[in-house]
Amino acid sequence: MNKGRFVFLLYFCFYAYAQDSENIGKKFFDPEYKLRRSKLIQLMDSNSAAILRTAEPKLRSNDVYYPFKQECNFFYLSGIDEPDYFLVISSKKVEFNNRNFFSLLFAPMRGKDTMYISGEEVVLNKSKFYEVFGDLLKNSKTIYISAPEYKTINDWLNNKIYISEKVAKNTLREKFPELQVKNITTLTSPLREIKSEKEIAYIQEAINITGDGLIRAIQKCRPDMYEYEIQAEIEYEFKRQGATGTGFPSIIASGENSLILHYDRNNRRMQRGDVLLMDVGAEYNWYSADITRTIPVSGKFTEAQKRIYSVVLKAQKETINIIKPGVTMSELNKKASSIIEEAGYGNFIKHSVSHSIGLDVHDAWSSDTLKAGMIITIEPGIYIPKDAEDLPPEYRGFGIRIEDDVLVTEDGHKVLSEKIPKEISEIENLMRKN
């Protein structure tokens, strides 16, 4: 690609964003996002403002960029999935052109200053942002900011590391000594951890797509395939069904690679007798699933693999059974760990049993206590290294994890991924059909 064409494409991309922004009011004023902004204001200090900026396109190398991924708090509050916007949400009305507003979206649009108005919310030309922002800094007691994307700056020439959020806050405090600067996650996490009906539907669709990808992989798996071939089968199904992408790099770990929690090289040739651990998640409308299934590459578990698998499955099922509002994450961990410990494999636990999912695969979380509307994973695992000499050789050198996504309901729970096979007989029968 020559430089002239690259410059043209940059202009074209900006023009496309600007043109699309003419309909941006439809997204921004959607009742779902208006309600979220209203809830945020209720949590804010008096005389305060929240200031958010979209993510920036991330450079991959030279003049090639990664696919754009929006800053999650910005998307959550606005529905905007494009770069180059600012969002201001104020606990007291902000005056602009003799009108008062609580929420102001600054968009990369050409033309007049005020583009769209809906009640006490407005979409303005981005060129007006710093004018409004400057007044807020002078007249607010507290501002909430989304932390800079690059949390640290490595000045390797002088062997120094700068924490960018700390530097930004200190600079503001020098200019405005009375101003309190807080991270907006203290406000957004309590909101994001409880999913709306629309969010639950998006996550359910992501789970359904993920399940179809896993079933395809289970049916295709056989000895002498490479891990990346299995990854291709799964991600083909994601793309075929309209997923936004993957919620995280796919983990396709066979043999001893299954002992590595976040393995993602996916380049080993699988052998008969291996287990294959697949930890994957489709992303749908920016919401991510997170499912793990472990299968026998040869189509049938060995007796040792079956024994470990059964312990993990029991730990998972019994932990899921206690999920309901009021139960703590600590209690979930204790339940899963106790079952694995009773079976004699407590020394081979590497991680906790749960986390929240949503716009981030490890999503915003503010409380240890479960509440209705939360969606969490339950993912116990046993990982036995090859040098575990207190166990027979056939029990060493592999890991097994089983992970499902669970909605906390008013009276208990619902396993959103229950249709994805995980019983030993289900997996072996599915592989036998290949």
C-alpha positions in Angstrom: 0.0 0.0 0.0 1.6 3.3 -1.0 1.6 6.4 1.2 -0.8 8.3 -1.0 -3.3 5.6 -0.8 -2.8 5.3 3.0 -3.5 9.0 3.4 -6.6 8.7 1.3 -7.8 5.8 3.4 -7.3 7.7 6.6 -9.3 10.6 5.1 -12.0 8.1 3.9 -12.2 6.5 7.3 -12.6 9.8 9.1 -15.2 10.9 6.5 -17.1 7.6 6.9 -17.2 8.1 10.7 -18.3 11.7 10.3 -21.0 10.7 7.8 -22.2 7.9 10.1 -22.3 10.3 13.0 -25.2 12.1 11.3 -27.3 9.3 12.7 -25.5 9.1 16.0 -28.4 10.6 17.9 -30.3 7.3 17.3 -27.7 5.4 19.3 -26.9 8.0 21.9 -30.6 8.7 22.8 -31.6 5.1 22.9 -33.6 4.5 26.1 -31.1 1.8 27.3 -28.2 4.2 27.3 -30.2 7.2 28.6 -31.2 5.1 31.6 -27.6 4.1 32.3 -26.5 7.7 32.2 -29.3 8.6 34.6 -28.2 5.9 37.0 -24.6 7.1 36.8 -25.7 10.7 37.8 -27.5 9.2 40.9 -24.1 7.8 42.0 -22.0 10.9 41.4 -20.9 13.4 44.1 -22.8 16.7 44.1 -21.2 19.3 41.8 -19.2 16.7 39.8 -18.8 15.7 36.2 -17.7 12.5 34.5 -15.4 12.9 31.5 -14.9 10.1 29.0 -13.0 9.7 25.8 -13.3 7.0 23.2 -10.4 4.5 22.7 -7.8 5.3 20.1 -7.1 3.0 17.1 -4.2 0.8 18.2 -1.1 0.6 16.0 -0.1 -2.9 15.1 3.1 -2.0 13.2 4.3 0.9 11.0 1.0 2.1 9.4 -1.2 -1.0 10.1 -3.8 -0.9 12.8 -5.7 -3.5 14.8 -9.4 -3.7 14.4 -11.0 -0.9 16.6 -12.3 -1.8 20.0 -14.2 0.8 22.0 -13.3 1.7 25.6 -15.9 -0.3 27.5 -17.2 2.4 29.9 -17.7 4.8 27.0 -19.6 2.2 25.0 -21.7 1.2 28.0 -22.8 4.8 28.6 -23.3 5.9 25.0 -23.6 3.0 22.6 -21.0 4.6 20.4 -18.5 2.1 18.8 -16.4 4.6 16.8 -13.3 6.6 17.8 -12.8 10.4 18.3 -15.7 11.2 20.6 -15.9 12.8 24.1 -18.7 12.3 26.6 -19.5 14.6 29.5 -22.1 13.6 32.2 -22.7 16.2 34.9 -24.5 16.0 38.3 -25.6 19.6 37.7 -26.8 21.1 34.4 -24.1 22.4 32.0 -25.1 25.5 30.0 -24.4 25.7 26.3 -25.9 28.2 23.9 -28.5 29.3 26.6 -29.7 25.7 27.1 -28.9 23.4 30.1 -27.9 19.8 29.7 -26.9 16.9 31.9 -25.2 14.8 29.2 -23.2 16.1 26.3 -21.7 14.0 23.5 -19.0 15.6 21.4 -18.9 14.0 17.9 -16.5 14.4 14.9 -19.0 16.2 12.7 -18.7 19.0 10.3 -21.2 21.9 10.3 -23.1 23.6 13.0 -22.2 23.4 16.7 -25.4 21.8 18.1 -26.4 18.7 16.1 -29.1 16.9 18.1 -31.1 17.6 21.3 -33.2 15.2 23.3 -34.6 16.7 26.5 -31.6 17.5 28.7 -29.0 15.7 26.5 -27.3 17.0 23.4 -24.8 16.0 20.7 -22.3 18.7 19.9 -19.5 19.2 17.5 -16.3 17.9 19.0 -14.6 21.2 18.5 -16.6 22.5 21.4 -15.3 20.0 23.9 -12.4 21.9 25.5 -14.5 25.0 25.9 -17.0 23.0 28.0 -14.3 21.0 29.7 -12.4 24.1 30.8 -15.5 25.5 32.5 -16.2 22.2 34.3 -12.6 22.1 35.7 -13.1 25.6 37.1 -16.6 25.0 38.6 -16.7 21.3 39.7 -15.5 19.9 43.0 -15.0 16.4 41.6 -14.3 15.0 38.1 -14.5 11.3 37.2 -12.2 10.2 34.4 -11.7 7.1 32.4 -8.1 6.0 32.9 -5.7 6.6 30.0 -5.4 3.5 27.7 -1.6 3.3 28.2 -1.4 2.9 32.0 2.4 3.0 31.9 5.0 4.8 29.7 8.3 3.0 29.5 11.1 5.6 29.0 13.7 2.9 28.4 16.3 5.4 27.3 16.4 6.8 30.9 15.3 3.6 32.6 12.1 5.2 34.0 8.5 4.1 34.0 5.8 6.7 34.2 2.3 5.9 35.5 0.2 7.9 33.0 -3.0 8.1 35.1 -1.0 9.4 38.1 0.8 12.0 36.0 -2.5 13.2 34.5 -4.1 13.5 37.9 -1.2 15.3 39.4 -1.1 17.8 36.6 -4.8 18.6 37.1 -4.3 18.9 40.8 -1.5 21.4 40.3 -3.7 23.6 38.2 -6.9 23.1 40.3 -5.7 22.3 43.9 -9.3 22.0 45.3 -10.4 19.6 42.5 -10.9 15.9 43.4 -10.0 13.5 40.5 -11.5 10.0 40.7 -11.5 7.0 38.4 -14.9 6.5 36.8 -14.8 2.8 37.5 -16.0 3.5 41.0 -19.3 4.5 39.4 -19.5 2.2 36.4 -18.6 -1.1 38.0 -21.7 -1.3 40.2 -23.8 -0.6 37.1 -22.0 -2.9 34.7 -22.0 -5.9 37.0 -25.8 -6.1 36.8 -26.9 -6.9 33.2 -30.0 -5.6 31.5 -32.3 -7.9 29.5 -30.6 -6.6 26.3 -27.2 -7.3 27.6 -28.2 -10.8 28.7 -29.6 -11.4 25.2 -26.3 -10.3 23.6 -24.2 -12.6 26.0 -26.6 -15.5 25.3 -26.1 -15.1 21.6 -22.3 -15.0 22.1 -22.5 -18.2 24.2 -24.7 -19.9 21.5 -22.1 -19.1 18.8 -19.3 -20.2 21.1 -21.1 -23.5 21.7 -21.5 -24.1 18.0 -17.8 -23.5 17.4 -16.9 -25.9 20.2 -19.2 -28.6 18.9 -17.7 -28.2 15.4 -14.2 -28.5 16.9 -15.1 -31.6 18.9 -16.5 -33.3 15.8 -13.4 -32.4 13.7 -10.7 -33.2 16.3 -8.4 -36.1 15.7 -4.7 -37.1 16.3 -2.0 -35.4 14.2 -4.0 -32.2 13.7 -2.4 -29.0 14.8 -3.9 -26.9 17.6 -4.3 -24.0 15.1 -6.5 -26.2 12.9 -8.9 -26.6 15.8 -8.7 -22.8 16.4 -9.6 -22.2 12.7 -12.6 -24.5 13.0 -13.9 -22.6 16.1 -13.3 -19.1 14.8 -14.7 -20.0 11.4 -18.0 -20.7 13.1 -17.7 -17.4 15.1 -17.3 -15.5 11.9 -19.9 -17.4 9.9 -22.5 -16.6 12.6 -21.7 -12.9 12.7 -19.7 -12.6 15.9 -18.0 -9.2 16.4 -14.8 -11.2 16.9 -13.2 -13.2 19.8 -13.6 -11.9 23.3 -9.9 -12.9 24.0 -7.2 -14.9 22.2 -8.4 -18.5 21.8 -6.7 -21.0 24.1 -6.3 -24.3 22.2 -4.0 -26.3 24.5 -3.1 -30.0 24.0 -0.9 -32.3 26.0 1.3 -30.4 28.5 0.2 -27.1 27.0 -3.1 -27.7 28.9 -1.1 -26.9 32.1 -0.5 -23.3 30.9 -3.5 -21.1 31.9 -3.3 -18.5 29.2 -1.5 -20.5 26.5 -2.2 -19.0 23.0 0.6 -20.1 20.7 -1.7 -22.9 19.4 1.0 -24.5 17.2 1.5 -28.0 18.7 0.7 -31.1 16.7 -1.7 -33.1 18.8 -1.0 -36.8 19.6 -3.1 -39.8 20.5 -3.6 -39.9 24.2 -3.5 -36.1 24.7 -6.3 -34.1 26.2 -7.2 -30.9 24.4 -8.3 -27.9 26.5 -10.3 -25.3 24.5 -11.0 -22.0 26.4 -12.7 -19.7 23.9 -15.4 -17.0 23.6 -17.2 -15.4 20.7 -17.9 -11.6 21.1 -21.3 -10.5 19.9 -22.1 -6.8 19.8 -19.0 -6.3 22.0 -20.2 -8.7 24.7 -18.1 -11.8 25.3 -18.7 -15.4 26.2 -16.1 -17.5 28.0 -16.5 -21.3 27.8 -14.0 -24.1 28.3 -14.3 -27.7 27.3 -11.6 -30.4 27.6 -11.7 -33.4 25.3 -9.7 -36.5 24.5 -7.8 -36.1 21.2 -8.2 -39.8 20.4 -12.0 -39.7 21.0 -11.9 -41.6 24.3 -10.6 -40.5 27.7 -8.0 -42.8 29.4 -9.0 -44.0 32.8 -6.7 -41.5 34.5 -8.1 -38.6 32.4 -11.6 -39.8 33.2 -10.9 -39.8 36.9 -9.6 -36.2 36.9 -12.3 -35.0 34.6 -15.0 -36.5 36.9 -13.6 -34.7 39.9 -13.6 -31.3 38.0 -17.1 -31.9 36.7 -18.4 -32.7 40.2 -16.7 -29.6 41.6 -18.3 -27.5 38.8 -21.8 -28.9 39.2 -21.9 -28.6 43.0 -20.6 -25.1 42.8 -23.2 -24.1 40.3 -25.9 -25.6 42.5 -25.2 -23.1 45.3 -25.4 -20.0 43.1 -28.1 -17.5 44.2 -28.3 -13.9 45.4 -26.4 -13.4 48.6 -23.8 -16.1 48.1 -20.3 -14.7 47.9 -17.5 -15.4 45.4 -15.4 -16.6 48.4 -18.1 -19.3 49.1 -18.0 -20.4 45.5 -14.2 -20.8 45.6 -14.4 -22.6 48.9 -17.0 -25.0 47.5 -15.1 -25.9 44.4 -11.7 -26.2 46.2 -13.2 -28.4 48.9 -14.4 -31.0 46.4 -11.0 -31.1 44.6 -9.1 -31.3 47.9 -11.3 -34.1 49.2 -10.5 -36.1 46.0 -6.8 -35.6 46.8 -5.9 -33.0 44.1 -5.9 -29.8 46.2 -2.2 -29.1 45.4 -3.1 -28.9 41.7 -5.5 -25.9 41.8 -4.0 -22.9 40.0 -6.8 -20.3 40.0 -10.1 -19.1 41.5 -13.3 -20.5 40.2 -15.2 -17.5 38.9 -15.3 -14.0 37.4 -17.8 -11.7 35.8 -18.3 -11.5 32.0 -19.7 -8.8 29.8 -18.1 -6.1 27.7 -14.8 -7.4 29.0 -14.2 -11.1 29.4 -13.1 -10.3 32.9 -15.8 -7.8 33.4 -16.3 -4.9 35.8 -17.0 -6.1 39.4 -17.6 -4.1 42.6 -18.8 -6.6 45.2 -17.9 -10.1 46.4 -21.7 -10.8 46.9 -23.8 -12.2 44.1 -26.8 -10.2 42.9 -29.6 -11.0 40.5 -28.6 -9.9 37.0 -24.9 -10.8 37.3 -23.4 -13.2 34.8 -20.4 -15.2 36.1 -18.2 -18.1 35.0 -17.8 -21.3 37.0 -14.5 -22.9 35.9 -12.7 -25.3 38.3 -9.6 -27.0 37.0 -6.9 -29.5 38.0 -3.4 -29.1 36.5 -0.9 -31.9 37.3 2.6 -31.3 36.1 4.8 -34.1 34.7 7.1 -34.0 37.7 4.3 -34.7 40.3 6.1 -37.8 41.5 3.5 -38.6 44.2 1.0 -39.6 41.4 1.3 -42.5 38.9 2.7 -41.5 35.5 -0.6 -41.8 33.7 -2.0 -39.0 35.9 0.7 -36.5 35.1 1.4 -33.9 32.4 -2.1 -32.6 31.6 -4.7 -30.1 32.9 -8.5 -30.3 32.8 -10.8 -27.3 33.1 -14.6 -27.1 32.5 -16.2 -23.6 32.3 -19.7 -22.5 31.9 -21.4 -19.1 32.0 -24.2 -18.6 34.6 -26.8 -15.9 35.1 -27.7 -15.2 38.7 -31.5 -15.0 38.9 -33.9 -13.7 41.6 -34.4 -17.2 43.0 -31.2 -19.0 42.0 -29.4 -19.3 38.7 -29.6 -20.3 35.0 -26.7 -21.9 33.2 -26.7 -20.0 29.9 -24.3 -22.5 28.3 -26.1 -25.7 29.4 -26.6 -26.9 25.8 -22.8 -27.3 25.2 -21.8 -30.9 25.8 -19.6 -31.6 28.9 -20.6 -35.1 30.1 -17.9 -37.7 29.3 -20.5 -39.8 27.4 -21.7 -36.8 25.4 -18.2 -35.8 24.3 -17.1 -39.3 23.4 -20.4 -39.9 21.5 -20.0 -36.7 19.6 -16.4 -37.5 18.7 -17.4 -41.1 17.7 -19.7 -39.6 15.0 -16.7 -38.0 13.2 
